[in-house]
Amino acid sequence: MVKEWEFPIPGGSLYCEKIESEQTGSGIRITRMQGLAGEVEIPERIEGVPILAIGRKAFLSKKNLRKVTVPGTVTEVGDWAFAYCDHLHTVRFVHEGEADGKSEEKSGAGTKLRFGKSVFLECHNLRYVYVKDGSESTAALLAAAVTTAEAPYLLDAQEAGSREWLEKWDARMFAVLHSADEEGYSKQVLCGEEDYGSTDKVAYESGRRKVKVRLLLLRCLYPEGLAPERRSEMEAYLREKDETWQVILKEHGEDQAYYKLFTDLGCVTEDNFDALLREVGEDCPELRAYLMRYKEEVLGYSDFFAGLQL
């Protein structure tokens, strides 16, 4: 029987066991976590022995967990390792040498890391998974791949951020975009409200459009490698759907990058400005202030030039 022991961390404990790897030799696997820690930084070594793996279900259902930093010594993340962590926002797989300032050799998280199945299952608030080059764009797209896009095959530390990987990401995005809004509705009705919530078809289809909007907004924010004709189709969809504003207001009311994109797309006009401002109310002061400035600096100028034409 493998002996398990406890390693204290701020806000809890990590439980560990010794393992042997043909590639890396002796090491440690994290088997589980106890405690209410919101941020966990896993050390590279315990008593001089490197941590090589995160075990299956190691952080399963840790509701307080928001941020995890995994050292570059780790080469394997087991099945369901972070599944059902409702508030998990950021996971950073540190390159070997990154922690001590070395940058010339970035193995670890970019070249050897393997993921099991359903590692981030039901982690709906996951926004960033940093691997390899550590770029925010790759981290954001990687997180969305396993949440919004429901494409776990894109959780690939070796390919993430490459041209081929971005093409696969876009292919999945457009497959979702071109799917019918009512797709899957009959299954929901058959399963009943107990399993899937409301059986209201209008609400269901609106929810499907919100999924599409979330993917398109994110890709527009991080457009590296995005073909112009594809972006044109995406922007047209975002301008057309009411769900674009609903997602911006309810999910990104404090994120200027999103509502700047909303105005850059031409979604705010003289005709709809007052209605949008009423919906903002006092709940999102930054968004409200931004819209007021936009009216003065952009829509106001439109009125001025319209007057000159007269």
VMD Tcl script that draws the C-alpha trace (Angstrom):
set ca {
  {0.00 0.00 0.00}
  {1.35 3.43 -1.00}
  {2.02 5.65 2.00}
  {0.36 9.05 1.89}
  {1.53 12.01 3.97}
  {0.39 15.57 4.66}
  {2.19 18.75 3.57}
  {0.88 22.00 5.09}
  {0.13 25.02 2.89}
  {-1.52 28.37 3.74}
  {-5.20 27.66 4.31}
  {-4.99 23.88 4.17}
  {-2.90 20.83 3.35}
  {-1.72 18.87 0.34}
  {-1.57 15.09 0.63}
  {1.24 13.38 -1.27}
  {2.62 10.00 -2.24}
  {5.89 8.80 -3.74}
  {5.89 7.63 -7.37}
  {8.43 6.28 -9.81}
  {8.64 7.47 -13.41}
  {10.75 5.89 -16.16}
  {11.29 9.32 -17.71}
  {11.95 11.45 -14.62}
  {12.78 9.00 -11.84}
  {11.49 9.29 -8.29}
  {8.97 11.97 -7.52}
  {5.80 12.98 -5.74}
  {2.13 12.93 -6.75}
  {-0.37 15.31 -5.13}
  {-3.30 13.05 -4.23}
  {-5.74 15.47 -2.60}
  {-6.18 18.81 -0.91}
  {-7.88 19.64 2.34}
  {-8.84 23.07 3.62}
  {-10.49 26.26 2.40}
  {-7.58 27.89 0.59}
  {-8.58 30.26 -2.20}
  {-5.11 30.38 -3.76}
  {-2.71 27.45 -3.86}
  {0.89 27.54 -4.99}
  {2.24 24.02 -5.32}
  {5.98 23.87 -4.55}
  {8.47 22.37 -6.99}
  {9.87 20.02 -4.37}
  {9.08 18.62 -0.97}
  {12.13 17.65 1.07}
  {14.19 17.80 -2.12}
  {11.94 15.45 -4.09}
  {10.25 16.95 -7.21}
  {6.49 17.02 -7.58}
  {5.77 15.25 -10.86}
  {2.01 14.78 -10.95}
  {-1.38 16.06 -9.85}
  {-3.48 12.99 -9.10}
  {-6.98 12.21 -10.32}
  {-9.63 14.15 -8.39}
  {-6.90 15.86 -6.35}
  {-8.77 19.19 -6.17}
  {-12.24 17.87 -6.95}
  {-15.10 20.16 -5.82}
  {-12.94 22.67 -3.95}
  {-15.52 25.44 -3.96}
  {-13.26 28.16 -2.52}
  {-10.41 27.56 -4.94}
  {-9.82 30.53 -7.27}
  {-6.20 30.34 -8.36}
  {-3.65 27.53 -8.62}
  {0.02 27.71 -9.57}
  {1.57 24.43 -10.70}
  {5.38 24.07 -10.94}
  {7.20 23.16 -14.13}
  {8.32 19.87 -12.60}
  {4.76 18.55 -13.05}
  {4.35 16.48 -16.21}
  {0.93 14.89 -15.60}
  {-2.48 16.16 -14.47}
  {-4.89 13.34 -13.71}
  {-8.54 12.80 -14.62}
  {-10.98 15.23 -13.00}
  {-8.09 16.89 -11.12}
  {-9.92 20.25 -10.86}
  {-13.45 19.17 -11.77}
  {-16.39 20.96 -10.16}
  {-14.25 23.80 -8.77}
  {-17.04 26.34 -9.21}
  {-14.96 29.47 -8.54}
  {-11.68 28.43 -10.15}
  {-10.55 31.41 -12.25}
  {-6.88 30.97 -13.13}
  {-4.50 28.02 -13.38}
  {-0.87 28.73 -14.18}
  {1.52 25.96 -15.19}
  {4.91 27.53 -14.51}
  {7.79 26.81 -16.88}
  {10.85 25.18 -15.39}
  {13.21 28.00 -14.48}
  {10.49 30.67 -14.59}
  {10.21 30.87 -10.81}
  {13.92 31.66 -10.35}
  {14.13 34.07 -13.27}
  {15.64 31.75 -15.85}
  {14.09 31.98 -19.31}
  {16.52 30.35 -21.71}
  {15.12 26.84 -21.21}
  {11.35 26.58 -20.96}
  {10.58 22.91 -20.78}
  {8.09 21.62 -18.23}
  {4.66 23.10 -18.84}
  {5.16 23.65 -22.56}
  {6.78 20.45 -23.70}
  {5.95 17.53 -21.40}
  {2.66 18.26 -19.67}
  {-0.10 15.69 -20.22}
  {-3.72 16.15 -19.22}
  {-6.17 13.42 -18.28}
  {-9.86 13.48 -19.10}
  {-12.32 16.08 -17.83}
  {-9.62 17.92 -15.89}
  {-11.71 21.12 -15.70}
  {-15.18 19.60 -15.90}
  {-17.90 22.08 -14.83}
  {-15.39 24.84 -14.02}
  {-17.70 27.48 -15.48}
  {-15.76 30.45 -14.09}
  {-12.39 29.36 -15.45}
  {-10.91 32.27 -17.44}
  {-7.19 31.52 -17.85}
  {-5.08 28.39 -18.21}
  {-1.47 29.48 -18.67}
  {0.93 27.05 -20.38}
  {3.98 27.21 -22.61}
  {4.57 30.84 -23.68}
  {2.48 32.20 -20.83}
  {0.57 34.63 -23.05}
  {-2.79 35.93 -21.87}
  {-4.39 35.30 -25.27}
  {-3.46 31.60 -25.28}
  {-4.49 31.27 -21.62}
  {-7.91 32.81 -22.28}
  {-8.58 30.76 -25.41}
  {-7.40 27.57 -23.70}
  {-9.78 28.10 -20.80}
  {-12.69 28.82 -23.14}
  {-11.90 25.67 -25.13}
  {-12.77 23.46 -22.16}
  {-15.65 25.57 -20.84}
  {-17.65 27.57 -23.38}
  {-16.55 25.65 -26.49}
  {-16.80 22.23 -24.80}
  {-13.77 21.03 -26.78}
  {-11.51 19.14 -24.33}
  {-9.34 17.90 -27.20}
  {-7.98 21.47 -27.41}
  {-6.46 21.15 -23.90}
  {-3.02 20.51 -25.32}
  {-0.02 22.14 -23.66}
  {2.26 21.30 -26.57}
  {0.15 22.81 -29.36}
  {-1.64 25.63 -27.50}
  {-1.08 28.98 -29.20}
  {0.35 27.54 -32.41}
  {-1.11 28.35 -35.82}
  {-2.48 24.83 -36.16}
  {-4.06 24.99 -32.71}
  {-5.70 28.35 -33.45}
  {-7.13 26.88 -36.65}
  {-8.64 24.02 -34.65}
  {-10.01 26.51 -32.10}
  {-11.62 28.57 -34.85}
  {-13.03 25.47 -36.51}
  {-14.76 24.56 -33.25}
  {-16.00 28.13 -32.79}
  {-17.57 28.20 -36.25}
  {-19.08 24.76 -35.77}
  {-20.85 26.16 -32.70}
  {-21.77 29.37 -34.53}
  {-23.31 27.54 -37.48}
  {-25.25 25.06 -35.36}
  {-29.00 25.60 -35.06}
  {-30.14 27.50 -31.97}
  {-32.66 24.77 -31.21}
  {-30.05 21.99 -31.36}
  {-30.30 19.86 -28.23}
  {-33.65 21.30 -27.18}
  {-35.58 18.08 -27.68}
  {-33.15 16.30 -25.35}
  {-33.77 18.91 -22.70}
  {-37.52 18.49 -22.98}
  {-37.24 14.70 -22.76}
  {-34.99 14.90 -19.69}
  {-37.32 17.33 -17.97}
  {-36.85 20.49 -15.95}
  {-35.32 18.66 -12.99}
  {-32.13 17.95 -14.95}
  {-31.88 20.88 -17.32}
  {-33.91 23.71 -15.85}
  {-36.58 25.48 -17.87}
  {-38.03 23.84 -20.97}
  {-38.91 27.27 -22.41}
  {-37.75 27.04 -26.03}
  {-37.26 30.79 -26.44}
  {-35.02 30.91 -23.36}
  {-33.14 27.82 -24.52}
  {-32.39 29.30 -27.93}
  {-31.32 32.59 -26.36}
  {-28.95 30.65 -24.12}
  {-27.44 28.97 -27.16}
  {-26.90 32.36 -28.80}
  {-25.17 33.61 -25.66}
  {-22.70 30.73 -25.92}
  {-21.94 31.79 -29.49}
  {-21.59 35.42 -28.45}
  {-19.15 34.54 -25.65}
  {-16.88 32.68 -28.06}
  {-17.02 35.40 -30.71}
  {-16.34 38.23 -28.26}
  {-13.37 36.41 -26.81}
  {-11.88 35.65 -30.22}
  {-12.34 39.27 -31.29}
  {-10.43 40.36 -28.21}
  {-7.61 37.94 -29.06}
  {-7.61 37.91 -32.89}
  {-4.13 36.50 -33.57}
  {-4.23 34.44 -36.76}
  {-7.91 35.23 -37.40}
  {-8.74 35.53 -41.10}
  {-10.38 38.87 -42.07}
  {-13.37 37.23 -43.74}
  {-14.01 35.16 -40.62}
  {-13.82 38.24 -38.43}
  {-16.30 40.03 -40.67}
  {-18.82 37.20 -40.22}
  {-18.27 37.23 -36.47}
  {-18.73 40.98 -36.14}
  {-21.90 40.89 -38.22}
  {-23.37 38.25 -35.89}
  {-22.42 40.24 -32.79}
  {-24.05 43.40 -34.15}
  {-27.21 41.53 -35.06}
  {-27.96 39.68 -31.80}
  {-29.53 41.17 -28.67}
  {-27.60 38.58 -26.68}
  {-24.37 40.50 -27.35}
  {-25.52 43.35 -25.13}
  {-26.95 40.93 -22.56}
  {-23.59 39.15 -22.23}
  {-21.69 42.44 -22.01}
  {-24.02 43.85 -19.36}
  {-24.46 40.77 -17.16}
  {-21.01 39.22 -17.44}
  {-18.54 42.00 -18.33}
  {-19.96 45.17 -16.81}
  {-16.61 45.88 -15.15}
  {-14.37 44.87 -18.05}
  {-13.61 47.82 -20.29}
  {-12.02 45.66 -23.00}
  {-15.42 44.08 -23.63}
  {-17.57 47.18 -23.73}
  {-14.95 49.02 -25.79}
  {-15.23 46.17 -28.29}
  {-19.01 46.55 -28.14}
  {-18.79 50.23 -29.14}
  {-16.02 49.60 -31.69}
  {-18.37 47.16 -33.42}
  {-20.88 49.98 -33.85}
  {-23.42 48.42 -31.50}
  {-24.14 51.73 -29.73}
  {-26.09 54.26 -31.75}
  {-28.09 57.41 -31.14}
  {-31.26 55.36 -31.49}
  {-30.47 52.75 -28.84}
  {-28.24 54.74 -26.47}
  {-30.93 55.82 -23.99}
  {-32.37 52.29 -23.75}
  {-28.92 50.81 -23.11}
  {-28.15 53.38 -20.44}
  {-31.42 52.63 -18.66}
  {-30.56 48.94 -18.57}
  {-27.15 49.66 -17.07}
  {-28.75 51.60 -14.22}
  {-26.45 52.16 -11.26}
  {-25.15 48.59 -11.01}
  {-22.15 49.07 -13.34}
  {-20.77 52.57 -12.76}
  {-17.70 52.05 -14.96}
  {-19.79 50.89 -17.90}
  {-22.23 53.76 -17.37}
  {-19.40 56.31 -17.30}
  {-17.86 54.79 -20.43}
  {-21.14 55.04 -22.33}
  {-21.59 58.65 -21.25}
  {-18.11 59.51 -22.53}
  {-18.82 57.62 -25.74}
  {-21.99 59.64 -26.28}
  {-20.15 62.91 -25.76}
  {-17.02 62.10 -27.73}
  {-18.42 59.97 -30.55}
  {-22.16 60.33 -30.88}
  {-21.87 64.01 -30.05}
  {-19.45 64.55 -32.92}
  {-21.88 62.77 -35.21}
  {-24.51 65.35 -34.34}
  {-22.03 68.16 -34.98}
  {-21.11 66.97 -38.47}
  {-24.76 66.27 -39.25}
  {-25.42 69.91 -38.44}
  {-22.67 71.04 -40.80}
  {-24.21 69.04 -43.62}
  {-27.45 70.91 -43.10}
}
mol new
graphics top color blue
foreach p $ca { graphics top sphere $p radius 0.5 }
foreach p [lrange $ca 0 end-1] q [lrange $ca 1 end] { graphics top cylinder $p $q radius 0.2 }
display resetview
